[in-house]
Amino acid sequence: MAYSGDNAKGLSQTIMNETLPSRIHEMFPRYVKALESLIQIPSISFENFDQNEVWRSAQAVKALFEEHGFQNAQLLSPSTGRPSVFAEIKTKESNPTILLYAHHDVQPTMREALWESAPFAPEIRNGRLYGRGAADDKAGIVLHLAAATQALAVCGDSMPNIKVLIEGEEECGSSGFGDLLSKNRELLRCDAVIIADLSNFAEGTPSITTTLRGMSAVSVIVRAMKTPLHSGSWSGPIPDPVQALCKMIASLTDSDGNILIEHFSDALIPPTGEEEKSYDALHYSEAQFRKEASLLAGTRILGGRDSILKTLWRKPSIVVTAFEAGSRTQAGNVLQDSAYARIGIRLAPGMSAEPCTRLLMEHLKKNCPSGLKVSFAPEDGADPFTTDISHPYFAKIKEAMTIAYGNEAKFIGCGASIPGAQLFRNTFGDIPILMTGLEDPKSNAHSENESLSLQDFEHGILAEALFFEGLCQ
C-alpha cells in the first residue's frame, strides 16, 4: 500500500487511526473475491438480454450486504422492473446520514472475440482485475460495503448512519430511477450522497468529479419524394435529401467545433477559479490526449483557445451518432428519397436539455434547403450537473483520498452523464453530492477487456473509510 505515516502529515487527528489501513489491507483479498463473485453474474440490463440475470445479481448484492452485517436489506423495484438493492447501518439518530450509491447492472460485452479472457470469468493480470463490471460499477458496490464496515469497526456508534442504494438499470438509462427515489423518499432520506460511479483522472490519481455534462438526442429525417428514383433519369432538377441533410448538419458548428445555434450556449456556467486551478494542475498534454483517444496523425484537435480538459468538461458538443441513406453494401445509382441522422448533444453546466433540444430542431428546420420535408423525433434528455465544492464534506473527502492514495486528490469534470446525480438533487434538495469512482483511462468501461486497478481499489476503500472516520462524532 502507498499509505504511510508520512502521508498523514497535516491530517486531522480524527482520521489518523492506523487501525483502518491495516484492517483493510488484511481483508482486501476477501473483498476481491466478493467482487469476483459479482462479476460472474451477467447482469446486462438491456431489454434484449436475459433480465433474470439482473434479478440474480440483485439477490447476490443483497446477500452480500446481509453477510457483512447490514440491516434492513431489501429489493426496491421501479416500474421498469429492474431491482435496486437497499441496506443500511444505523448508529445514532443524531449522527449524519450518508447515502452510498453504485449500480449492479452492466453493459453488453461488445465483441467477445476481442476479450483476452471471458468477460464474466474474472481474471487478474498485471495488477488489474479483468471482467465486465469490474470497474463499472461492481467495484463501487464492494467499495461501499468494505469502507462502511471497516469504519464501523473502528468508530462504533460515533460513525455516521449509512444507507446504501445499488441501482439495477443505470446502464440502460435509469428510466425508473426517479420514480423509485420518489416512492422511497423517507427510506432513503439522507444528509449527503456519495456516488461511486466516476473515474480517477489517471491510475493512482484520486479524483472528485464536480461537474457532469448533460445529454440529449434527436433523430431527423429529410425527405424529398415518396420513393427512391433512378439517378440518371431524375437527378438534377430534384434536390438530393442526403446532401441537404449533410448541409444542415454542417451548419451546426464552425471549423473549431463551436456550436453556431443561436442562444444555445447562453446559460453556460464557467468553471470556478479553484476548478480551473485543479484542471491546470493535471498537466494534461495534447500528446497524452492523442494517445488515449487513438487519434490518427494529422487529425486537428478542436476547441479553439480553450484547453482540452475545458473543452471536454465545460463546453457543449454535437456528434452525429448515426447516419443512413441507402445501403452501403448494395449501393446503386439511386437518388434517395430520404436521409436519416441521429444527432447527439452533450450539454455543459448551466444548460438544460429541453430548451437546447428545441433550439437544435429549430436550427435544423431553418437550415433545411429546397423546401424539403423535415421531421424530428427527440429523445428524453438529462440535464448537466454541477455541485458546490465549498461544503466542508468536499475538503474532508479530498483530504481522505490524498492520504489513502499517497497522491494529492484533484477536482475534475466529466464529459459524460449520470442521470442519478440530478435525480438525487431533485429528491433530497441541495445536499452535498460527492462523486468518486475507481475507473481510470485503462479501464475500458463499456468496451472490451474492462479492468480495475487493484491498488486503486484498495486505496479507494481506505479513502472512503477515512472519510467516514473523519465524520465520527
C-alpha positions as CSV (number, residue, x, y, z in Angstrom):
1,M,0.0,0.0,0.0
2,A,1.0,3.6,-0.6
3,Y,-0.2,4.6,2.9
4,S,2.4,5.5,5.4
5,G,2.9,7.8,8.4
6,D,4.5,10.4,6.1
7,N,1.2,10.5,4.1
8,A,-0.6,11.6,7.3
9,K,1.3,14.8,7.8
10,G,-1.2,17.6,8.3
11,L,-4.1,15.2,8.5
12,S,-6.6,15.9,11.3
13,Q,-6.4,13.5,14.3
14,T,-9.8,12.1,13.6
15,I,-8.6,10.2,10.5
16,M,-5.1,9.2,11.6
17,N,-6.1,5.9,13.2
18,E,-3.5,3.4,11.9
19,T,-6.0,0.5,12.5
20,L,-8.0,1.3,9.4
21,P,-5.3,0.8,6.7
22,S,-4.0,-2.4,8.4
23,R,-7.5,-3.8,8.7
24,I,-8.4,-3.1,5.1
25,H,-5.2,-4.5,3.8
26,E,-5.7,-7.7,5.8
27,M,-9.3,-8.1,4.5
28,F,-8.6,-7.0,0.9
29,P,-8.3,-10.5,-0.6
30,R,-11.8,-11.2,0.7
31,Y,-13.1,-8.0,-0.9
32,V,-11.5,-9.0,-4.2
33,K,-13.3,-12.4,-4.0
34,A,-16.6,-10.7,-3.3
35,L,-16.1,-8.5,-6.4
36,E,-15.2,-11.6,-8.5
37,S,-18.4,-13.3,-7.4
38,L,-20.5,-10.3,-8.6
39,I,-18.6,-10.1,-11.9
40,Q,-19.6,-13.7,-12.7
41,I,-23.3,-12.7,-13.0
42,P,-24.0,-11.3,-16.5
43,S,-26.4,-8.6,-15.2
44,I,-26.9,-6.8,-18.6
45,S,-29.9,-4.5,-18.2
46,F,-30.7,-4.0,-21.9
47,E,-34.1,-5.5,-22.9
48,N,-32.8,-8.0,-25.4
49,F,-30.8,-9.8,-22.7
50,D,-31.9,-12.1,-20.0
51,Q,-33.3,-9.9,-17.2
52,N,-33.4,-12.9,-14.8
53,E,-29.7,-12.3,-14.5
54,V,-30.3,-8.7,-13.3
55,W,-32.6,-10.2,-10.6
56,R,-30.0,-12.8,-9.7
57,S,-27.4,-10.0,-9.4
58,A,-29.7,-8.0,-7.1
59,Q,-30.2,-11.0,-4.9
60,A,-26.4,-11.6,-4.7
61,V,-25.8,-8.0,-3.8
62,K,-28.5,-8.1,-1.1
63,A,-27.0,-11.3,0.3
64,L,-23.5,-9.8,0.3
65,F,-24.6,-6.8,2.4
66,E,-26.5,-9.1,4.8
67,E,-23.4,-11.3,5.2
68,H,-21.5,-8.3,6.3
69,G,-23.9,-7.2,8.9
70,F,-26.0,-4.5,7.1
71,Q,-29.6,-4.2,8.4
72,N,-33.0,-3.9,6.6
73,A,-31.6,-5.3,3.3
74,Q,-34.3,-5.4,0.6
75,L,-35.0,-5.1,-3.1
76,L,-36.7,-2.0,-4.4
77,S,-38.3,-2.5,-7.8
78,P,-39.1,0.5,-10.0
79,S,-42.0,0.4,-12.5
80,T,-39.5,-0.7,-15.2
81,G,-38.9,-3.8,-13.2
82,R,-35.1,-4.0,-12.7
83,P,-34.5,-4.1,-9.0
84,S,-32.3,-1.9,-6.9
85,V,-30.9,-3.0,-3.5
86,F,-31.2,-1.1,-0.3
87,A,-29.3,-1.8,3.0
88,E,-28.3,0.3,6.0
89,I,-26.2,0.6,9.1
90,K,-27.9,2.5,11.9
91,T,-25.7,4.1,14.6
92,K,-27.2,7.1,16.3
93,E,-30.1,9.3,15.2
94,S,-28.1,12.4,16.0
95,N,-25.3,11.4,13.6
96,P,-25.4,12.5,9.9
97,T,-26.7,10.0,7.4
98,I,-24.7,9.3,4.2
99,L,-26.3,7.5,1.2
100,L,-23.9,5.5,-0.8
101,Y,-24.8,4.8,-4.5
102,A,-23.4,2.4,-7.1
103,H,-25.1,0.1,-9.7
104,H,-25.0,-3.6,-10.2
105,D,-26.2,-3.7,-13.9
106,V,-23.5,-3.8,-16.6
107,Q,-23.1,-3.0,-20.3
108,P,-23.2,-5.7,-23.0
109,T,-19.8,-7.4,-23.7
110,M,-19.4,-5.9,-27.2
111,R,-17.2,-8.0,-29.4
112,E,-16.4,-11.1,-27.3
113,A,-13.7,-12.2,-29.7
114,L,-11.6,-9.2,-28.6
115,W,-11.7,-10.1,-25.0
116,E,-8.4,-11.7,-23.7
117,S,-10.4,-13.6,-21.1
118,A,-14.1,-14.4,-20.8
119,P,-16.0,-11.3,-19.8
120,F,-17.8,-13.0,-16.9
121,A,-14.9,-15.1,-15.8
122,P,-12.8,-12.6,-13.7
123,E,-9.1,-12.8,-14.1
124,I,-6.2,-10.9,-12.5
125,R,-3.3,-9.9,-14.8
126,N,-0.6,-7.4,-14.0
127,G,-2.3,-5.9,-11.0
128,R,-5.6,-5.4,-12.7
129,L,-8.9,-7.4,-12.4
130,Y,-10.5,-8.1,-15.8
131,G,-14.2,-8.7,-16.3
132,R,-17.4,-6.9,-17.3
133,G,-18.4,-4.7,-14.5
134,A,-15.1,-4.9,-12.7
135,A,-14.7,-1.1,-12.8
136,D,-18.2,0.0,-13.9
137,D,-19.6,-0.4,-11.4
138,K,-19.5,-3.6,-9.3
139,A,-16.2,-2.3,-7.7
140,G,-18.3,0.6,-6.3
141,I,-20.6,-1.8,-4.5
142,V,-17.8,-3.6,-2.7
143,L,-16.0,-0.3,-2.0
144,H,-19.1,1.0,-0.1
145,L,-19.5,-2.3,1.7
146,A,-15.9,-2.5,2.8
147,A,-15.4,1.1,3.7
148,A,-18.6,1.2,5.8
149,T,-18.0,-2.0,7.7
150,Q,-14.3,-1.2,8.4
151,A,-15.1,2.4,9.6
152,L,-17.9,1.0,11.8
153,A,-15.4,-1.5,13.4
154,V,-13.1,1.4,14.3
155,C,-15.7,4.1,15.2
156,G,-18.6,2.2,16.6
157,D,-21.8,4.2,17.1
158,S,-20.0,7.5,16.6
159,M,-19.9,6.8,12.9
160,P,-22.4,8.3,10.5
161,N,-25.6,6.4,9.7
162,I,-25.1,4.6,6.4
163,K,-27.7,3.9,3.7
164,V,-26.7,2.0,0.6
165,L,-28.6,2.1,-2.7
166,I,-27.4,-0.1,-5.6
167,E,-29.3,0.6,-8.8
168,G,-30.2,-2.1,-11.3
169,E,-30.8,0.0,-14.5
170,E,-28.2,2.7,-14.7
171,E,-26.6,1.4,-17.9
172,C,-29.9,1.4,-19.8
173,G,-30.9,4.9,-18.9
174,S,-32.3,4.9,-15.3
175,S,-35.8,5.3,-16.7
176,G,-37.5,4.2,-13.5
177,F,-34.9,5.5,-11.0
178,G,-36.6,8.9,-10.4
179,D,-39.9,7.2,-9.6
180,L,-38.0,4.8,-7.3
181,L,-36.4,7.7,-5.4
182,S,-39.7,9.5,-5.1
183,K,-41.6,6.5,-3.8
184,N,-38.9,5.7,-1.2
185,R,-38.0,9.2,-0.2
186,E,-38.4,8.6,3.5
187,L,-36.5,5.3,3.5
188,L,-33.6,7.0,1.6
189,R,-33.6,10.4,3.3
190,C,-30.0,11.5,3.9
191,D,-27.7,14.4,4.6
192,A,-25.2,13.6,1.7
193,V,-24.7,11.2,-1.2
194,I,-21.6,9.5,-2.4
195,I,-21.8,8.3,-6.0
196,A,-19.1,5.7,-6.7
197,D,-19.5,5.5,-10.4
198,L,-17.0,8.0,-11.8
199,S,-13.3,7.9,-12.7
200,N,-10.0,8.8,-11.4
201,F,-8.2,11.1,-13.8
202,A,-5.3,8.6,-14.0
203,E,-4.3,5.4,-12.3
204,G,-3.1,6.4,-8.9
205,T,-4.5,10.0,-9.1
206,P,-7.6,10.2,-6.8
207,S,-10.3,12.4,-8.2
208,I,-13.5,14.0,-7.2
209,T,-15.8,14.9,-10.0
210,T,-17.6,18.2,-9.6
211,T,-19.4,18.5,-13.0
212,L,-21.2,16.3,-15.5
213,R,-22.3,17.1,-18.9
214,G,-25.9,16.5,-19.8
215,M,-27.1,14.8,-22.9
216,S,-30.0,14.7,-25.4
217,A,-30.5,13.4,-28.9
218,V,-32.7,14.0,-31.9
219,S,-33.5,11.7,-34.8
220,V,-34.1,13.7,-38.0
221,I,-35.4,12.6,-41.4
222,V,-35.2,14.8,-44.5
223,R,-37.5,13.7,-47.4
224,A,-37.8,14.8,-51.0
225,M,-40.2,12.3,-52.6
226,K,-42.2,9.1,-51.8
227,T,-39.8,6.6,-53.3
228,P,-36.1,6.4,-54.5
229,L,-35.6,7.2,-58.2
230,H,-33.1,6.4,-60.9
231,S,-30.4,9.0,-60.6
232,G,-29.8,9.2,-64.3
233,S,-33.4,9.9,-65.1
234,W,-34.3,12.2,-62.3
235,S,-31.3,13.9,-60.7
236,G,-30.5,17.5,-61.3
237,P,-34.0,19.1,-61.0
238,I,-34.8,17.2,-57.8
239,P,-32.8,18.2,-54.7
240,D,-30.8,15.3,-53.1
241,P,-32.1,14.8,-49.5
242,V,-28.7,13.3,-48.5
243,Q,-26.8,16.4,-49.5
244,A,-29.5,18.5,-47.8
245,L,-29.1,16.7,-44.5
246,C,-25.3,17.0,-44.8
247,K,-25.6,20.7,-45.3
248,M,-27.9,21.0,-42.3
249,I,-25.5,19.1,-40.1
250,A,-22.6,21.2,-41.3
251,S,-24.4,24.4,-40.3
252,L,-24.3,23.3,-36.6
253,T,-20.7,24.1,-35.9
254,D,-17.7,26.1,-37.1
255,S,-14.3,24.9,-38.0
256,D,-13.2,24.8,-34.3
257,G,-16.3,22.8,-33.2
258,N,-18.0,25.8,-31.7
259,I,-21.8,25.4,-31.9
260,L,-23.5,28.0,-34.1
261,I,-27.1,27.5,-32.9
262,E,-28.4,30.9,-31.8
263,H,-28.8,31.2,-27.9
264,F,-27.7,27.6,-27.5
265,S,-24.9,28.4,-25.0
266,D,-26.4,31.5,-23.4
267,A,-26.7,29.8,-19.9
268,L,-23.3,28.3,-19.9
269,I,-21.6,28.4,-16.4
270,P,-17.8,28.9,-16.5
271,P,-15.6,26.9,-14.1
272,T,-14.6,28.5,-10.8
273,G,-11.1,29.6,-10.1
274,E,-10.4,26.6,-7.9
275,E,-11.7,24.3,-10.7
276,E,-9.5,26.0,-13.3
277,K,-6.5,25.6,-11.0
278,S,-7.3,21.9,-10.4
279,Y,-7.6,21.3,-14.2
280,D,-4.2,23.1,-14.8
281,A,-2.6,21.0,-12.1
282,L,-3.3,17.8,-14.0
283,H,-0.8,18.9,-16.7
284,Y,-2.8,17.1,-19.5
285,S,-0.9,17.3,-22.7
286,E,-2.1,17.2,-26.3
287,A,0.2,14.2,-26.9
288,Q,-1.4,12.3,-24.0
289,F,-4.8,13.1,-25.3
290,R,-3.9,11.9,-28.8
291,K,-2.6,8.7,-27.5
292,E,-5.6,7.9,-25.2
293,A,-8.0,8.8,-28.0
294,S,-6.1,6.8,-30.6
295,L,-6.2,9.8,-32.9
296,L,-4.7,9.4,-36.4
297,A,-1.7,11.6,-37.3
298,G,-2.8,14.9,-38.8
299,T,-6.2,15.0,-37.1
300,R,-6.7,18.5,-35.7
301,I,-7.9,18.9,-32.2
302,L,-10.9,21.3,-31.9
303,G,-11.8,23.7,-29.1
304,G,-10.1,26.9,-30.2
305,R,-8.1,28.5,-27.4
306,D,-9.7,26.5,-24.7
307,S,-7.7,23.7,-23.1
308,I,-8.6,20.1,-24.0
309,L,-10.0,19.5,-20.5
310,K,-12.1,22.6,-20.5
311,T,-13.5,21.6,-23.9
312,L,-14.3,18.1,-22.7
313,W,-15.8,19.1,-19.4
314,R,-17.2,22.6,-19.6
315,K,-18.3,23.1,-23.3
316,P,-21.2,21.6,-25.2
317,S,-20.6,19.3,-28.2
318,I,-22.6,17.9,-31.1
319,V,-22.0,14.4,-32.5
320,V,-23.7,12.6,-35.4
321,T,-24.1,9.1,-33.8
322,A,-25.9,7.5,-36.8
323,F,-26.4,8.3,-40.5
324,E,-28.4,6.3,-43.0
325,A,-29.1,6.9,-46.7
326,G,-29.3,3.8,-48.8
327,S,-27.3,0.6,-48.3
328,R,-23.5,0.7,-48.3
329,T,-23.3,-3.0,-49.5
330,Q,-26.0,-2.6,-52.1
331,A,-25.3,1.0,-53.3
332,G,-26.6,1.7,-56.8
333,N,-27.1,4.7,-59.0
334,V,-30.1,5.9,-56.9
335,L,-31.4,9.3,-56.0
336,Q,-32.5,8.5,-52.4
337,D,-36.0,9.6,-51.3
338,S,-34.8,10.4,-47.8
339,A,-31.9,10.6,-45.4
340,Y,-31.7,9.9,-41.6
341,A,-29.4,11.0,-38.9
342,R,-29.3,10.7,-35.1
343,I,-27.7,13.8,-33.6
344,G,-26.5,13.7,-30.0
345,I,-25.7,16.7,-27.9
346,R,-23.6,17.0,-24.8
347,L,-24.7,19.9,-22.6
348,A,-22.3,21.8,-20.3
349,P,-23.1,23.0,-16.8
350,G,-25.8,25.7,-16.8
351,M,-27.5,24.4,-19.9
352,S,-30.8,22.5,-20.0
353,A,-31.8,19.5,-22.2
354,E,-35.3,20.6,-23.1
355,P,-34.7,24.1,-24.5
356,C,-31.4,23.1,-26.1
357,T,-33.1,20.2,-27.9
358,R,-35.8,22.5,-29.1
359,L,-33.2,25.1,-30.4
360,L,-31.3,22.3,-32.2
361,M,-34.5,21.2,-34.0
362,E,-35.4,24.8,-34.9
363,H,-31.9,25.4,-36.3
364,L,-32.1,22.3,-38.5
365,K,-35.5,23.2,-39.8
366,K,-34.5,26.7,-40.6
367,N,-31.4,25.4,-42.5
368,C,-33.2,22.7,-44.4
369,P,-32.8,23.7,-48.1
370,S,-35.1,23.5,-51.1
371,G,-38.3,23.2,-49.3
372,L,-37.7,19.5,-48.3
373,K,-39.8,17.9,-45.6
374,V,-38.1,17.5,-42.3
375,S,-39.3,15.6,-39.3
376,F,-37.9,15.1,-35.8
377,A,-38.1,12.5,-33.0
378,P,-36.5,14.0,-29.9
379,E,-35.4,11.7,-27.1
380,D,-35.6,12.2,-23.3
381,G,-32.5,14.1,-22.1
382,A,-30.6,14.6,-19.0
383,D,-29.5,18.0,-17.7
384,P,-25.9,18.7,-16.8
385,F,-24.9,18.6,-13.2
386,T,-22.6,20.7,-11.0
387,T,-22.0,20.7,-7.3
388,D,-20.9,23.3,-4.8
389,I,-17.4,22.2,-3.5
390,S,-17.5,24.8,-0.7
391,H,-19.3,22.4,1.6
392,P,-16.9,21.0,4.2
393,Y,-17.5,17.4,3.1
394,F,-15.6,18.1,-0.1
395,A,-12.5,19.2,1.9
396,K,-12.8,16.1,4.1
397,I,-13.1,13.6,1.3
398,K,-10.3,15.3,-0.6
399,E,-8.1,15.0,2.4
400,A,-9.0,11.4,3.0
401,M,-8.3,10.5,-0.6
402,T,-5.0,12.3,-0.6
403,I,-3.9,10.2,2.4
404,A,-5.2,6.9,1.1
405,Y,-3.6,7.2,-2.3
406,G,-0.4,9.0,-1.2
407,N,-1.1,11.5,-4.0
408,E,-3.0,14.8,-3.9
409,A,-6.6,14.4,-4.9
410,K,-7.9,16.5,-7.8
411,F,-11.2,18.1,-8.6
412,I,-12.1,17.2,-12.2
413,G,-15.1,17.3,-14.6
414,C,-16.7,14.5,-16.6
415,G,-17.9,14.8,-20.2
416,A,-20.4,12.1,-19.8
417,S,-23.8,12.0,-17.9
418,I,-25.1,10.2,-14.8
419,P,-28.8,10.9,-14.6
420,G,-28.9,9.8,-11.0
421,A,-27.0,12.8,-9.8
422,Q,-29.7,15.3,-10.7
423,L,-32.4,12.8,-9.6
424,F,-30.9,12.7,-6.1
425,R,-30.9,16.5,-6.0
426,N,-34.5,16.7,-7.2
427,T,-35.5,14.2,-4.5
428,F,-33.4,15.4,-1.5
429,G,-32.7,19.1,-2.3
430,D,-29.4,20.9,-2.2
431,I,-27.4,18.4,-0.2
432,P,-23.7,17.6,-1.0
433,I,-23.3,15.0,-3.7
434,L,-19.8,13.7,-3.8
435,M,-18.9,11.9,-7.0
436,T,-15.9,9.5,-6.8
437,G,-15.1,6.2,-8.5
438,L,-12.5,3.6,-9.5
439,E,-12.3,3.7,-13.2
440,D,-9.2,5.1,-15.0
441,P,-8.2,5.6,-18.6
442,K,-7.0,1.9,-18.8
443,S,-10.4,0.6,-17.5
444,N,-12.1,0.2,-20.9
445,A,-15.5,0.7,-19.4
446,H,-18.2,-0.1,-21.9
447,S,-15.6,-1.7,-24.2
448,E,-13.7,-5.0,-24.4
449,N,-11.3,-6.1,-21.7
450,E,-12.8,-3.9,-18.9
451,S,-10.5,-3.8,-15.9
452,L,-9.9,-2.4,-12.5
453,S,-6.6,-1.4,-10.8
454,L,-6.5,-3.5,-7.7
455,Q,-4.2,-1.0,-6.0
456,D,-6.6,1.8,-6.6
457,F,-9.4,-0.5,-5.4
458,E,-7.7,-0.9,-2.0
459,H,-6.9,2.8,-1.8
460,G,-10.4,3.7,-2.7
461,I,-11.8,1.6,0.1
462,L,-9.4,3.2,2.5
463,A,-10.2,6.7,1.3
464,E,-14.0,6.3,1.9
465,A,-13.4,4.6,5.3
466,L,-11.1,7.5,6.3
467,F,-13.8,10.0,5.2
468,F,-16.4,8.2,7.4
469,E,-13.9,8.2,10.3
470,G,-13.4,11.9,9.8
471,L,-17.2,12.4,10.4
472,C,-17.2,10.3,13.6
473,Q,-18.8,12.3,16.5
